[in-house]
Amino acid sequence: MEKHEQQLLQCLRSALFRQEAAQWPGDEEELNRLLTLAEEQHVLPLVLDRLIPAARTAGAEADALRPLRQMLLQSAVGQTRRTRKLEALYSALEAEGLRPLLVKGLACRLLYPNPDLRPSSDEDLLAREEELKDIHRVFTRMGMEQEGDGRLGEAQVVTYWDRESGLRIELHRKLFPEDARAYGGMNRCFEQSFDRGIRLEGANGPVWTMGPDDHLLYLICHSFKHFLHSGFGVRQVCDICLAAAAWGERIDWDGFFAALEPFRADCFARNLFAIGAEYLGFAGRWPLPMEAALAARGETDCGALLEDLLTAGVYGSSSDVRLHSSRITLNAAAAEGEQTLGRSVLRTVFPSARELEGRYPYLKKKPWLLPGAWVQRLAHYAGENLGRTGAARESVAIGERRVALLKKYGVIP
């Protein structure tokens, strides 16, 4: 692990528990590498909050700290503004008897010592089918603008945006795309979520969210989905571990791991918790029922998973070539490892019409135009990587390494 990666983990431990002082990097290059990584992982405010006191202790000049303070203040103010808009919006929904379930976002932020330092780029709401139109009406009245052309009742998710606050909301009718071979079946795990919903404590208004079992399971499943694509970042591990530590006494751990087994995500989950214990300061902080459940399920080996997520960015978006490698891992997982890497790469280069419908809508009505879509897609990829020799080989190499990860953590045989 490189020095700036170690510094990032140290800053996060300090931000989560305030028991370990962060260290000011030794030179400007080290500082820039740390800040770049923190930005890629969407944890920059958490890192800045701990670096600024460390800088003072190290005797850094005030001029060097001024831009860091400004970045921290701007991020916190922006997050506060978005949170207030969310709470006002939810109050308007509940006034009309509408209670969509908030997932991730605010529910995770409230677990942090300073919630406004855990940034959220958007908020996710899971709605009952029969309430979608009424929720849309309230959103519109409250100044939310719909983005894209997703149709209520048909699209898995429809996105709204508020110009004034910058708040984005993703309104879900299903948490996962039902046609996703590798994880679409996860929706079955959350069919009773509305019956088990709870009021979110600590919010400045009546906000409802999933119960502890459902919510932690969803956080794992959501990260697992991105793991099957191009990866996810360390912020998600912080969310998951804080949730497990806070809610663990109320969770049915045998049922939790049993729910993950059909998707071969149970080993993955145990290694996420191991990252929390070994690198993020959660050792000795798990509730006793959780400790017993983890001990009963054997040893972990989380180093490779940590290395992968530190290079992934938030949701595997650290580089274009990594994003393009995602179909290799996803296809391998969908086929449960039965494909050779060569066959997986072939399917990656030449996907089915159904897989390309989102990008090329004309395939919905004219699937026979698939070869033309392949040509368009390859031309677009070539344009994106103009002047970058070896981009395709790099994508394949990343895909090969990540397929090995899927095997290591029991996702494919």
C-alpha positions as a Markdown table, in Angstrom:
| # | Residue | x | y | z |
|---|---|---|---|---|
| 1 | Met | 0.0 | 0.0 | 0.0 |
| 2 | Glu | 1.4 | 3.4 | -1.0 |
| 3 | Lys | 2.0 | 6.1 | 1.6 |
| 4 | His | -0.8 | 8.4 | 0.4 |
| 5 | Glu | -3.3 | 5.5 | 0.7 |
| 6 | Gln | -2.1 | 4.8 | 4.3 |
| 7 | Gln | -2.6 | 8.5 | 5.0 |
| 8 | Leu | -6.1 | 8.4 | 3.6 |
| 9 | Leu | -7.0 | 5.5 | 5.9 |
| 10 | Gln | -5.5 | 7.2 | 8.9 |
| 11 | Cys | -7.5 | 10.4 | 8.2 |
| 12 | Leu | -10.7 | 8.4 | 7.9 |
| 13 | Arg | -10.0 | 6.6 | 11.2 |
| 14 | Ser | -9.4 | 10.0 | 12.8 |
| 15 | Ala | -12.7 | 11.4 | 11.3 |
| 16 | Leu | -14.8 | 8.4 | 12.4 |
| 17 | Phe | -13.6 | 8.1 | 15.9 |
| 18 | Arg | -11.6 | 11.2 | 16.8 |
| 19 | Gln | -9.1 | 9.1 | 18.7 |
| 20 | Glu | -6.1 | 9.1 | 16.4 |
| 21 | Ala | -4.5 | 12.3 | 15.2 |
| 22 | Ala | -3.9 | 12.6 | 11.5 |
| 23 | Gln | -0.4 | 13.4 | 10.2 |
| 24 | Trp | 0.4 | 16.4 | 7.9 |
| 25 | Pro | 2.1 | 15.1 | 4.7 |
| 26 | Gly | 5.8 | 15.8 | 4.5 |
| 27 | Asp | 5.8 | 17.7 | 1.3 |
| 28 | Glu | 3.5 | 19.3 | -1.3 |
| 29 | Glu | 3.6 | 16.3 | -3.7 |
| 30 | Glu | 2.5 | 13.9 | -0.9 |
| 31 | Leu | -0.3 | 16.4 | 0.1 |
| 32 | Asn | -1.5 | 16.6 | -3.5 |
| 33 | Arg | -1.6 | 12.8 | -3.9 |
| 34 | Leu | -3.6 | 12.5 | -0.7 |
| 35 | Leu | -6.1 | 15.2 | -1.7 |
| 36 | Thr | -6.5 | 13.7 | -5.2 |
| 37 | Leu | -7.2 | 10.3 | -3.7 |
| 38 | Ala | -9.7 | 11.7 | -1.2 |
| 39 | Glu | -11.5 | 13.6 | -4.0 |
| 40 | Glu | -11.7 | 10.4 | -6.1 |
| 41 | Gln | -13.1 | 8.6 | -3.1 |
| 42 | His | -15.6 | 11.4 | -2.3 |
| 43 | Val | -14.2 | 11.7 | 1.3 |
| 44 | Leu | -12.4 | 15.0 | 0.8 |
| 45 | Pro | -14.3 | 16.9 | 3.5 |
| 46 | Leu | -13.7 | 14.1 | 6.1 |
| 47 | Val | -10.0 | 14.2 | 5.2 |
| 48 | Leu | -9.7 | 18.0 | 5.3 |
| 49 | Asp | -11.4 | 18.2 | 8.7 |
| 50 | Arg | -8.6 | 16.1 | 10.2 |
| 51 | Leu | -5.7 | 17.5 | 8.1 |
| 52 | Ile | -6.2 | 21.1 | 9.0 |
| 53 | Pro | -5.6 | 20.5 | 12.8 |
| 54 | Ala | -2.7 | 18.3 | 11.9 |
| 55 | Ala | -1.3 | 21.2 | 9.7 |
| 56 | Arg | -1.5 | 23.6 | 12.6 |
| 57 | Thr | 0.3 | 21.2 | 14.9 |
| 58 | Ala | 3.0 | 20.8 | 12.3 |
| 59 | Gly | 3.4 | 24.5 | 12.0 |
| 60 | Ala | 2.1 | 24.9 | 8.5 |
| 61 | Glu | 1.8 | 28.5 | 7.3 |
| 62 | Ala | -1.7 | 30.1 | 7.3 |
| 63 | Asp | -1.5 | 30.8 | 3.6 |
| 64 | Ala | -1.2 | 27.1 | 2.9 |
| 65 | Leu | -4.3 | 26.3 | 5.0 |
| 66 | Arg | -6.6 | 29.0 | 3.7 |
| 67 | Pro | -7.6 | 27.1 | 0.5 |
| 68 | Leu | -8.2 | 23.9 | 2.4 |
| 69 | Arg | -10.5 | 25.7 | 4.9 |
| 70 | Gln | -12.4 | 27.2 | 2.0 |
| 71 | Met | -12.9 | 23.8 | 0.3 |
| 72 | Leu | -14.1 | 22.4 | 3.6 |
| 73 | Leu | -16.5 | 25.2 | 4.3 |
| 74 | Gln | -17.9 | 25.1 | 0.8 |
| 75 | Ser | -18.5 | 21.4 | 0.9 |
| 76 | Ala | -20.2 | 21.5 | 4.4 |
| 77 | Val | -22.4 | 24.5 | 3.4 |
| 78 | Gly | -23.5 | 22.8 | 0.2 |
| 79 | Gln | -24.3 | 19.6 | 2.0 |
| 80 | Thr | -26.3 | 21.4 | 4.6 |
| 81 | Arg | -28.3 | 23.2 | 1.9 |
| 82 | Arg | -29.1 | 20.0 | 0.2 |
| 83 | Thr | -30.1 | 18.3 | 3.4 |
| 84 | Arg | -32.5 | 21.0 | 4.3 |
| 85 | Lys | -34.1 | 20.8 | 0.9 |
| 86 | Leu | -34.5 | 17.1 | 1.3 |
| 87 | Glu | -36.1 | 17.4 | 4.7 |
| 88 | Ala | -38.5 | 20.1 | 3.5 |
| 89 | Leu | -39.4 | 17.9 | 0.5 |
| 90 | Tyr | -40.0 | 14.9 | 2.7 |
| 91 | Ser | -42.2 | 16.9 | 5.0 |
| 92 | Ala | -44.4 | 17.9 | 2.0 |
| 93 | Leu | -44.6 | 14.3 | 1.0 |
| 94 | Glu | -45.7 | 13.1 | 4.5 |
| 95 | Ala | -48.3 | 15.9 | 4.7 |
| 96 | Glu | -50.0 | 14.2 | 1.8 |
| 97 | Gly | -49.7 | 10.7 | 3.4 |
| 98 | Leu | -46.7 | 9.7 | 1.2 |
| 99 | Arg | -43.9 | 7.8 | 2.8 |
| 100 | Pro | -41.2 | 6.6 | 0.4 |
| 101 | Leu | -38.2 | 5.0 | 2.1 |
| 102 | Leu | -35.0 | 6.9 | 2.1 |
| 103 | Val | -32.0 | 4.7 | 1.5 |
| 104 | Lys | -28.3 | 5.5 | 1.9 |
| 105 | Gly | -27.6 | 9.2 | 1.8 |
| 106 | Leu | -29.0 | 11.0 | 4.9 |
| 107 | Ala | -29.4 | 7.7 | 6.8 |
| 108 | Cys | -25.7 | 7.0 | 6.4 |
| 109 | Arg | -24.6 | 10.6 | 7.0 |
| 110 | Leu | -26.3 | 10.7 | 10.4 |
| 111 | Leu | -24.0 | 7.9 | 11.6 |
| 112 | Tyr | -20.9 | 10.1 | 11.2 |
| 113 | Pro | -19.7 | 12.4 | 14.0 |
| 114 | Asn | -20.3 | 15.4 | 11.8 |
| 115 | Pro | -23.0 | 14.4 | 9.2 |
| 116 | Asp | -22.4 | 17.3 | 6.9 |
| 117 | Leu | -18.8 | 16.2 | 6.3 |
| 118 | Arg | -20.0 | 13.0 | 4.6 |
| 119 | Pro | -20.9 | 14.2 | 1.2 |
| 120 | Ser | -23.9 | 12.8 | -0.8 |
| 121 | Ser | -24.1 | 13.6 | -4.5 |
| 122 | Asp | -27.8 | 12.5 | -4.5 |
| 123 | Glu | -30.5 | 11.0 | -2.3 |
| 124 | Asp | -32.3 | 7.8 | -3.1 |
| 125 | Leu | -36.0 | 7.1 | -2.3 |
| 126 | Leu | -37.8 | 3.8 | -2.8 |
| 127 | Ala | -41.5 | 4.4 | -3.5 |
| 128 | Arg | -44.5 | 2.2 | -3.8 |
| 129 | Glu | -45.8 | 1.8 | -7.3 |
| 130 | Glu | -49.1 | 3.3 | -6.6 |
| 131 | Glu | -47.5 | 6.5 | -5.0 |
| 132 | Leu | -45.2 | 7.4 | -7.9 |
| 133 | Lys | -47.5 | 9.9 | -9.6 |
| 134 | Asp | -48.4 | 11.6 | -6.3 |
| 135 | Ile | -44.8 | 11.9 | -5.4 |
| 136 | His | -44.0 | 13.3 | -8.8 |
| 137 | Arg | -46.7 | 15.9 | -8.3 |
| 138 | Val | -45.3 | 17.0 | -4.9 |
| 139 | Phe | -41.8 | 17.1 | -6.3 |
| 140 | Thr | -42.9 | 19.4 | -9.1 |
| 141 | Arg | -44.7 | 21.7 | -6.8 |
| 142 | Met | -41.6 | 21.9 | -4.6 |
| 143 | Gly | -39.4 | 23.0 | -7.5 |
| 144 | Met | -37.9 | 19.7 | -8.4 |
| 145 | Glu | -37.2 | 19.2 | -12.2 |
| 146 | Gln | -37.2 | 15.8 | -13.8 |
| 147 | Glu | -34.0 | 14.8 | -15.6 |
| 148 | Gly | -34.0 | 12.6 | -18.6 |
| 149 | Asp | -36.9 | 10.8 | -20.2 |
| 150 | Gly | -37.5 | 8.0 | -17.7 |
| 151 | Arg | -41.2 | 7.2 | -17.4 |
| 152 | Leu | -42.9 | 6.8 | -14.1 |
| 153 | Gly | -44.0 | 3.2 | -13.5 |
| 154 | Glu | -41.7 | 2.0 | -16.3 |
| 155 | Ala | -38.2 | 3.1 | -15.5 |
| 156 | Gln | -36.4 | 1.5 | -12.6 |
| 157 | Val | -35.4 | 5.0 | -11.4 |
| 158 | Val | -36.3 | 8.6 | -12.3 |
| 159 | Thr | -34.0 | 11.4 | -11.3 |
| 160 | Tyr | -35.1 | 14.9 | -10.1 |
| 161 | Trp | -33.0 | 18.0 | -9.5 |
| 162 | Asp | -33.4 | 21.3 | -7.6 |
| 163 | Arg | -31.6 | 24.2 | -9.2 |
| 164 | Glu | -31.5 | 26.3 | -6.0 |
| 165 | Ser | -30.0 | 23.8 | -3.6 |
| 166 | Gly | -28.3 | 21.4 | -6.0 |
| 167 | Leu | -30.2 | 18.5 | -4.5 |
| 168 | Arg | -30.6 | 15.4 | -6.7 |
| 169 | Ile | -33.1 | 12.7 | -5.9 |
| 170 | Glu | -33.3 | 9.3 | -7.5 |
| 171 | Leu | -36.8 | 7.9 | -7.2 |
| 172 | His | -36.8 | 4.1 | -7.4 |
| 173 | Arg | -39.6 | 1.8 | -8.1 |
| 174 | Lys | -37.1 | -1.1 | -7.8 |
| 175 | Leu | -33.7 | -1.0 | -6.1 |
| 176 | Phe | -32.0 | -3.0 | -8.8 |
| 177 | Pro | -32.6 | -3.5 | -12.6 |
| 178 | Glu | -34.8 | -6.6 | -12.8 |
| 179 | Asp | -33.2 | -7.7 | -16.0 |
| 180 | Ala | -29.7 | -7.8 | -14.5 |
| 181 | Arg | -28.7 | -11.5 | -14.6 |
| 182 | Ala | -26.1 | -11.2 | -11.8 |
| 183 | Tyr | -28.1 | -9.3 | -9.2 |
| 184 | Gly | -31.7 | -8.4 | -10.4 |
| 185 | Gly | -33.0 | -11.1 | -8.1 |
| 186 | Met | -31.9 | -9.0 | -5.1 |
| 187 | Asn | -35.2 | -7.1 | -5.4 |
| 188 | Arg | -36.9 | -10.1 | -3.8 |
| 189 | Cys | -35.0 | -9.4 | -0.5 |
| 190 | Phe | -36.7 | -6.0 | -0.1 |
| 191 | Glu | -40.3 | -6.8 | -1.0 |
| 192 | Gln | -41.4 | -6.3 | 2.7 |
| 193 | Ser | -39.3 | -3.2 | 3.3 |
| 194 | Phe | -42.2 | -0.9 | 3.6 |
| 195 | Asp | -43.8 | -3.0 | 6.3 |
| 196 | Arg | -40.6 | -2.9 | 8.3 |
| 197 | Gly | -39.8 | 0.8 | 7.7 |
| 198 | Ile | -38.8 | 3.0 | 10.7 |
| 199 | Arg | -38.7 | 6.7 | 11.4 |
| 200 | Leu | -35.2 | 8.1 | 11.0 |
| 201 | Glu | -33.9 | 9.4 | 14.3 |
| 202 | Gly | -31.9 | 12.6 | 14.2 |
| 203 | Ala | -33.4 | 14.1 | 11.1 |
| 204 | Asn | -35.0 | 17.6 | 11.3 |
| 205 | Gly | -38.3 | 16.2 | 10.2 |
| 206 | Pro | -40.3 | 13.0 | 9.6 |
| 207 | Val | -38.1 | 11.0 | 7.3 |
| 208 | Trp | -38.8 | 7.2 | 7.0 |
| 209 | Thr | -36.1 | 4.7 | 6.0 |
| 210 | Met | -35.6 | 0.9 | 5.9 |
| 211 | Gly | -35.4 | -1.1 | 9.1 |
| 212 | Pro | -31.9 | -2.1 | 10.2 |
| 213 | Asp | -31.8 | -5.6 | 8.7 |
| 214 | Asp | -33.1 | -4.4 | 5.3 |
| 215 | His | -30.9 | -1.3 | 5.3 |
| 216 | Leu | -27.6 | -3.0 | 6.0 |
| 217 | Leu | -28.4 | -5.7 | 3.6 |
| 218 | Tyr | -29.1 | -3.1 | 0.9 |
| 219 | Leu | -25.8 | -1.3 | 1.6 |
| 220 | Ile | -24.0 | -4.6 | 1.1 |
| 221 | Cys | -26.0 | -5.5 | -2.0 |
| 222 | His | -25.5 | -2.0 | -3.6 |
| 223 | Ser | -21.8 | -2.2 | -3.1 |
| 224 | Phe | -21.8 | -5.8 | -4.4 |
| 225 | Lys | -23.5 | -4.6 | -7.6 |
| 226 | His | -20.8 | -2.1 | -8.2 |
| 227 | Phe | -18.1 | -4.7 | -7.3 |
| 228 | Leu | -19.5 | -6.8 | -10.2 |
| 229 | His | -19.2 | -3.8 | -12.5 |
| 230 | Ser | -16.1 | -1.7 | -12.1 |
| 231 | Gly | -15.8 | -1.4 | -8.3 |
| 232 | Phe | -16.6 | 1.0 | -5.5 |
| 233 | Gly | -14.8 | 3.2 | -3.0 |
| 234 | Val | -13.8 | 3.3 | 0.6 |
| 235 | Arg | -16.7 | 5.7 | 1.6 |
| 236 | Gln | -19.1 | 2.8 | 1.1 |
| 237 | Val | -17.1 | 0.7 | 3.5 |
| 238 | Cys | -17.2 | 3.4 | 6.1 |
| 239 | Asp | -21.0 | 3.6 | 5.7 |
| 240 | Ile | -21.5 | -0.1 | 6.0 |
| 241 | Cys | -19.2 | -0.5 | 9.0 |
| 242 | Leu | -20.8 | 2.5 | 10.8 |
| 243 | Ala | -24.3 | 1.0 | 10.1 |
| 244 | Ala | -23.2 | -2.5 | 11.4 |
| 245 | Ala | -21.7 | -1.0 | 14.6 |
| 246 | Ala | -24.8 | 1.2 | 15.2 |
| 247 | Trp | -27.5 | -1.3 | 14.3 |
| 248 | Gly | -25.8 | -4.6 | 15.0 |
| 249 | Glu | -27.7 | -5.4 | 18.2 |
| 250 | Arg | -31.0 | -5.4 | 16.3 |
| 251 | Ile | -29.9 | -7.4 | 13.3 |
| 252 | Asp | -30.6 | -11.1 | 12.7 |
| 253 | Trp | -27.1 | -12.0 | 11.6 |
| 254 | Asp | -27.8 | -15.6 | 10.6 |
| 255 | Gly | -30.7 | -14.3 | 8.4 |
| 256 | Phe | -28.4 | -11.5 | 7.1 |
| 257 | Phe | -25.7 | -13.9 | 5.8 |
| 258 | Ala | -28.3 | -16.4 | 4.6 |
| 259 | Ala | -29.9 | -13.7 | 2.4 |
| 260 | Leu | -26.5 | -13.0 | 0.8 |
| 261 | Glu | -25.6 | -16.6 | 0.1 |
| 262 | Pro | -27.8 | -17.1 | -3.1 |
| 263 | Phe | -25.9 | -14.2 | -4.7 |
| 264 | Arg | -22.5 | -15.5 | -3.5 |
| 265 | Ala | -22.0 | -12.2 | -1.7 |
| 266 | Asp | -21.5 | -13.5 | 1.9 |
| 267 | Cys | -17.7 | -13.8 | 1.7 |
| 268 | Phe | -17.6 | -10.4 | 0.1 |
| 269 | Ala | -19.6 | -8.9 | 3.0 |
| 270 | Arg | -17.3 | -10.6 | 5.6 |
| 271 | Asn | -14.3 | -9.1 | 4.0 |
| 272 | Leu | -15.8 | -5.6 | 3.9 |
| 273 | Phe | -16.2 | -5.9 | 7.7 |
| 274 | Ala | -12.6 | -7.1 | 7.9 |
| 275 | Ile | -11.4 | -4.0 | 6.1 |
| 276 | Gly | -13.3 | -2.0 | 8.7 |
| 277 | Ala | -11.7 | -3.9 | 11.6 |
| 278 | Glu | -8.2 | -4.0 | 10.2 |
| 279 | Tyr | -7.9 | -0.6 | 8.6 |
| 280 | Leu | -10.7 | 1.7 | 9.6 |
| 281 | Gly | -10.6 | 1.4 | 13.4 |
| 282 | Phe | -13.7 | -0.9 | 14.0 |
| 283 | Ala | -11.8 | -3.6 | 15.8 |
| 284 | Gly | -13.4 | -4.2 | 19.1 |
| 285 | Arg | -16.4 | -2.0 | 18.2 |
| 286 | Trp | -18.7 | -4.7 | 16.7 |
| 287 | Pro | -21.8 | -5.7 | 18.8 |
| 288 | Leu | -21.4 | -9.1 | 20.4 |
| 289 | Pro | -24.0 | -10.8 | 18.1 |
| 290 | Met | -22.1 | -9.6 | 15.1 |
| 291 | Glu | -18.7 | -10.7 | 16.5 |
| 292 | Ala | -20.1 | -14.2 | 17.1 |
| 293 | Ala | -21.6 | -14.4 | 13.6 |
| 294 | Leu | -18.3 | -13.3 | 12.0 |
| 295 | Ala | -16.2 | -15.7 | 14.1 |
| 296 | Ala | -18.5 | -18.6 | 13.2 |
| 297 | Arg | -17.9 | -18.0 | 9.5 |
| 298 | Gly | -14.1 | -18.4 | 9.4 |
| 299 | Glu | -11.1 | -16.3 | 8.5 |
| 300 | Thr | -10.9 | -13.4 | 6.0 |
| 301 | Asp | -8.3 | -12.1 | 3.6 |
| 302 | Cys | -9.3 | -8.5 | 2.7 |
| 303 | Gly | -6.1 | -7.0 | 1.4 |
| 304 | Ala | -6.9 | -7.6 | -2.3 |
| 305 | Leu | -10.3 | -6.1 | -1.9 |
| 306 | Leu | -9.0 | -3.0 | -0.1 |
| 307 | Glu | -6.4 | -2.5 | -2.9 |
| 308 | Asp | -9.2 | -2.8 | -5.5 |
| 309 | Leu | -11.5 | -0.2 | -3.9 |
| 310 | Leu | -8.6 | 2.2 | -3.2 |
| 311 | Thr | -8.0 | 2.3 | -7.0 |
| 312 | Ala | -11.7 | 2.3 | -8.0 |
| 313 | Gly | -13.0 | 5.8 | -7.1 |
| 314 | Val | -16.5 | 6.1 | -5.8 |
| 315 | Tyr | -18.2 | 3.6 | -8.1 |
| 316 | Gly | -15.4 | 2.3 | -10.2 |
| 317 | Ser | -15.1 | 5.5 | -12.1 |
| 318 | Ser | -11.4 | 6.3 | -11.5 |
| 319 | Ser | -10.6 | 5.8 | -15.2 |
| 320 | Asp | -12.3 | 5.2 | -18.5 |
| 321 | Val | -10.4 | 2.0 | -19.1 |
| 322 | Arg | -11.6 | 0.7 | -15.7 |
| 323 | Leu | -15.2 | 1.6 | -16.6 |
| 324 | His | -14.8 | -0.2 | -19.9 |
| 325 | Ser | -13.5 | -3.3 | -18.1 |
| 326 | Ser | -16.8 | -3.6 | -16.2 |
| 327 | Arg | -18.6 | -5.8 | -18.7 |
| 328 | Ile | -15.9 | -8.5 | -18.4 |
| 329 | Thr | -16.5 | -8.9 | -14.7 |
| 330 | Leu | -20.2 | -8.5 | -15.0 |
| 331 | Asn | -20.5 | -11.1 | -17.8 |
| 332 | Ala | -18.3 | -13.5 | -15.8 |
| 333 | Ala | -20.5 | -13.2 | -12.7 |
| 334 | Ala | -23.7 | -13.5 | -14.7 |
| 335 | Ala | -22.4 | -16.8 | -16.2 |
| 336 | Glu | -21.2 | -17.9 | -12.7 |
| 337 | Gly | -17.7 | -18.3 | -14.0 |
| 338 | Glu | -18.5 | -20.9 | -16.7 |
| 339 | Gln | -17.2 | -18.6 | -19.4 |
| 340 | Thr | -13.5 | -18.5 | -20.2 |
| 341 | Leu | -12.0 | -15.0 | -20.0 |
| 342 | Gly | -11.8 | -15.0 | -23.8 |
| 343 | Arg | -15.6 | -15.6 | -24.1 |
| 344 | Ser | -16.3 | -13.0 | -21.5 |
| 345 | Val | -14.2 | -10.5 | -23.5 |
| 346 | Leu | -15.9 | -11.4 | -26.7 |
| 347 | Arg | -19.3 | -10.8 | -25.1 |
| 348 | Thr | -18.0 | -7.5 | -23.7 |
| 349 | Val | -17.0 | -6.3 | -27.2 |
| 350 | Phe | -20.2 | -7.6 | -28.8 |
| 351 | Pro | -23.0 | -7.3 | -26.2 |
| 352 | Ser | -26.6 | -8.3 | -26.9 |
| 353 | Ala | -29.3 | -5.9 | -28.2 |
| 354 | Arg | -30.9 | -6.0 | -24.8 |
| 355 | Glu | -27.7 | -4.9 | -23.1 |
| 356 | Leu | -27.3 | -2.0 | -25.4 |
| 357 | Glu | -30.9 | -0.7 | -25.5 |
| 358 | Gly | -30.2 | 2.0 | -22.9 |
| 359 | Arg | -27.5 | 3.5 | -25.0 |
| 360 | Tyr | -29.0 | 2.9 | -28.4 |
| 361 | Pro | -32.8 | 3.1 | -27.9 |
| 362 | Tyr | -33.5 | 2.2 | -31.5 |
| 363 | Leu | -32.6 | -1.4 | -30.7 |
| 364 | Lys | -35.8 | -1.8 | -28.7 |
| 365 | Lys | -37.9 | -1.8 | -31.9 |
| 366 | Lys | -35.2 | -2.7 | -34.4 |
| 367 | Pro | -33.0 | -5.4 | -32.8 |
| 368 | Trp | -31.7 | -6.4 | -36.2 |
| 369 | Leu | -29.7 | -3.2 | -36.3 |
| 370 | Leu | -27.4 | -4.7 | -33.5 |
| 371 | Pro | -24.3 | -4.9 | -35.8 |
| 372 | Gly | -24.6 | -1.2 | -36.5 |
| 373 | Ala | -24.8 | -0.5 | -32.8 |
| 374 | Trp | -21.6 | -2.5 | -32.3 |
| 375 | Val | -19.8 | -0.4 | -34.9 |
| 376 | Gln | -21.1 | 2.8 | -33.2 |
| 377 | Arg | -20.0 | 1.6 | -29.8 |
| 378 | Leu | -16.5 | 0.7 | -31.0 |
| 379 | Ala | -16.1 | 4.0 | -32.9 |
| 380 | His | -17.2 | 5.9 | -29.7 |
| 381 | Tyr | -14.6 | 3.9 | -27.6 |
| 382 | Ala | -11.9 | 4.6 | -30.2 |
| 383 | Gly | -12.7 | 8.3 | -30.1 |
| 384 | Glu | -12.6 | 8.4 | -26.3 |
| 385 | Asn | -9.1 | 6.9 | -26.3 |
| 386 | Leu | -7.7 | 8.7 | -29.3 |
| 387 | Gly | -4.0 | 8.8 | -28.9 |
| 388 | Arg | -3.9 | 6.3 | -26.1 |
| 389 | Thr | -2.3 | 3.2 | -27.5 |
| 390 | Gly | -3.0 | 0.1 | -25.4 |
| 391 | Ala | -6.3 | 1.3 | -23.8 |
| 392 | Ala | -8.1 | -1.8 | -24.9 |
| 393 | Arg | -5.4 | -4.1 | -23.6 |
| 394 | Glu | -5.4 | -2.2 | -20.3 |
| 395 | Ser | -9.2 | -2.7 | -20.0 |
| 396 | Val | -8.8 | -6.4 | -20.6 |
| 397 | Ala | -5.9 | -6.6 | -18.1 |
| 398 | Ile | -8.1 | -4.8 | -15.4 |
| 399 | Gly | -11.0 | -7.1 | -16.2 |
| 400 | Glu | -8.8 | -10.2 | -15.9 |
| 401 | Arg | -7.5 | -9.0 | -12.5 |
| 402 | Arg | -11.0 | -8.3 | -11.3 |
| 403 | Val | -12.3 | -11.7 | -12.5 |
| 404 | Ala | -9.6 | -13.2 | -10.3 |
| 405 | Leu | -11.0 | -11.1 | -7.4 |
| 406 | Leu | -14.5 | -12.5 | -8.0 |
| 407 | Lys | -13.0 | -16.0 | -7.7 |
| 408 | Lys | -11.0 | -15.1 | -4.6 |
| 409 | Tyr | -14.1 | -13.9 | -2.8 |
| 410 | Gly | -16.4 | -16.8 | -3.9 |
| 411 | Val | -18.5 | -14.9 | -6.3 |
| 412 | Ile | -17.7 | -17.3 | -9.2 |
| 413 | Pro | -16.2 | -20.8 | -8.9 |
